[in-house]
Amino acid sequence: MPDHDPRGYRPGVGVLVLNRAGLVWVGQRAGAPTEAEGPGQWWQMPQGGIDEDEDPARAALRELEEETGIGKDSVRILAETSGWLSYDLPWELRDRAWGGRFRGQRQKWFAMRFLGSDEEIEVTPPGGLEPEFIAWRWVPMSDLPALIAPFKREVYAAVVAEFAPFARPIANA
């Protein structure tokens, strides 16, 4: 069935963070019904919007630090997706998410290697800001599509396919 929603896509970024063991960082989202993902206890990788005139790689590093506490000095960008990946929100969420301005997101994804220590990861932001995540863990890359809200699974499958060559352990650097 064709989707005739005239709204555009929110520009965004996503970050697939690999540790030295080749596992991927995921955070468990709070199950808030007003969130773009809808109700439920979904796990996802860090992602967020691109500010006006912001470079996607810079936005990815900013979002990563805001959502996980992982700073730019603790990661190395390995790759970015060859193109932009998009998803549509379910109809019942479109008028609530992002003020009803968008039908979904169009994202540029980045693979990054985490070279820091787990102790620096902090999902509770400073200053009393609302946390994006309530918990986090490392998972095999192949587990990612099953952890995300169903309407994002196609994007996650594409990210996994493109970044699979990086999901291998590396020696401690």
C-alpha positions in Angstrom: 0.0 0.0 0.0 1.5 3.4 -1.0 2.3 5.9 1.7 0.9 9.3 0.6 2.2 11.3 3.6 3.6 14.6 2.3 5.8 15.1 5.3 9.5 14.8 4.7 12.2 12.9 6.6 14.0 14.2 9.7 17.8 14.3 8.9 19.7 12.2 11.4 22.7 10.0 12.2 23.2 6.7 13.8 26.3 5.2 15.4 27.3 1.5 15.5 30.0 1.4 18.2 32.2 -1.7 18.3 34.3 -2.6 21.3 37.7 -4.4 21.0 35.8 -7.8 21.2 33.8 -6.9 18.1 30.5 -6.5 20.1 28.1 -3.6 19.5 26.9 -1.1 22.1 23.1 -0.9 22.5 21.0 1.1 25.0 17.6 0.2 26.3 15.1 3.0 25.7 12.6 4.1 28.3 9.2 2.9 27.2 7.6 6.3 26.8 4.5 6.4 24.6 5.3 9.8 23.3 8.7 8.7 22.0 9.2 8.1 18.3 9.7 4.4 18.9 6.3 4.1 20.7 5.7 2.1 23.8 7.9 -0.9 24.6 11.3 -1.7 26.0 13.4 -1.5 22.8 17.2 -1.5 22.5 18.9 0.6 20.0 22.2 2.1 18.9 22.9 5.8 19.6 21.2 8.1 17.0 19.7 11.5 16.7 19.1 14.6 14.6 21.5 16.6 12.6 21.5 20.3 13.6 21.2 22.9 10.8 24.5 23.2 8.8 26.1 20.4 10.9 28.4 17.9 9.3 27.0 14.3 9.7 30.2 12.9 11.2 30.3 15.8 13.8 26.6 15.1 14.6 27.4 11.4 15.1 30.2 12.2 17.5 28.0 14.7 19.4 25.0 12.3 19.6 27.3 9.5 20.8 28.7 11.7 23.6 25.3 13.1 24.6 23.6 9.7 24.8 26.5 7.5 26.1 29.1 9.7 27.6 31.6 8.3 25.1 33.8 11.2 23.9 35.4 11.7 20.5 38.8 10.9 21.9 37.6 7.3 22.8 36.4 6.3 19.4 37.8 6.1 15.9 35.5 6.4 12.9 35.9 3.3 10.7 33.3 3.9 8.0 30.0 5.5 7.1 27.2 4.1 5.1 27.5 4.6 1.3 24.1 6.3 1.2 21.3 7.5 3.5 18.9 5.0 5.1 15.3 5.9 5.9 12.4 4.6 7.7 8.7 5.6 8.1 7.1 5.9 11.5 3.9 4.0 12.0 0.9 6.2 11.3 -0.1 6.3 14.9 3.2 7.9 16.0 3.6 10.5 13.2 1.6 13.2 14.8 3.3 12.8 18.2 7.0 12.2 17.3 9.1 15.3 16.6 6.0 17.6 16.9 4.3 15.9 13.9 6.7 17.5 11.4 8.1 14.4 9.9 7.0 11.0 8.5 10.2 9.3 9.6 14.0 9.7 9.5 16.6 9.7 6.8 19.9 8.7 8.4 23.6 8.5 7.7 25.2 5.8 9.8 28.8 5.6 11.1 30.8 2.6 12.4 33.1 3.5 15.2 35.7 1.6 17.2 35.5 2.2 21.0 39.0 2.4 22.4 38.1 3.6 25.9 37.0 1.7 29.0 33.5 0.7 29.9 33.7 2.9 33.1 33.4 6.1 31.0 30.0 5.0 29.6 27.3 7.0 31.3 23.7 6.9 30.0 22.5 9.5 32.6 23.3 12.9 31.2 24.5 15.7 33.4 22.4 18.7 34.4 19.1 16.8 35.0 18.4 16.2 31.3 16.2 13.3 30.4 18.2 10.1 29.7 17.8 8.5 26.3 18.5 5.1 27.7 17.9 3.3 31.1 20.5 0.5 30.6 23.2 -0.6 28.2 25.1 -3.7 27.1 27.4 -5.1 24.4 25.8 -7.5 21.9 26.8 -9.5 18.8 26.1 -7.4 15.6 23.9 -10.2 14.3 21.5 -9.6 17.3 20.8 -6.0 16.4 17.7 -6.2 14.0 15.7 -8.3 16.6 16.3 -5.7 19.4 15.0 -2.6 17.6 11.4 -1.4 17.2 9.9 -3.3 14.3 9.6 -0.4 11.9 13.4 0.2 12.1 14.5 -3.3 11.5 15.1 -2.9 7.8 17.5 0.0 8.5 19.3 -2.0 11.1 19.6 -5.0 8.7 21.2 -2.7 6.1 23.6 -1.2 8.7 24.6 -4.7 9.8 25.2 -5.8 6.2 27.3 -2.8 5.4 29.4 -2.8 8.6 29.7 -6.6 9.1 33.4 -6.6 8.1 34.3 -4.6 11.2 32.6 -7.0 13.7 35.8 -8.8 14.6 37.9 -8.6 17.7 41.0 -6.5 17.6 44.1 -6.6 19.8 44.2 -4.1 22.7 45.5 -0.9 21.4 
